[in-house]
């Protein structure tokens, strides 16, 4: 029997990766789980089945933290190639999620999935992650990249408009 206290924790492994001088290994275009229901690219993971739907969207941040939002709370969302994706989740408060990157609507090699119409619109995206500079350079123009993800909570429409006018003015109505 192995002693769990001798095993490195997730945070230890993450620190080793983030603080390593060696380049990150290339991220495979497809990463299948045991039954082949999930796949991924460097920017996001998704359900392969055309009729499959996820219950929530996980946001993965560079620092190793994650945050989940229920697709049931997803209201309007907008894509503007010059600003990114703006998702609105409404519950007790309104959460805005601003995802910045490039090629966010570009189909993956398979051609049937992209982050916007084939993914988020159909609730097939399981997670979206901020990529490192090296991963963004590797992806180039071949696929979507996620530079940053910002999340903010609001209790009033005025606060939403103020935040958007500073962060992503093209989304202000």
Secondary structure, DSSP 8 states (H G I E B T S, - for coil): ---GGGS--HHHHHHHHHT-SS------S----TTS-EEE-SSEEEE-STT---SEEEEE-TTS-EEEEEGGGEEEEEEETTTEEEEEEESSSEEEEEEEEE-TT---TTSS--SIIIIITTT-EEEEE---HHHHHHHTTSS-EEEEEEEEEESSHHHHHHHHHHH-GGG--
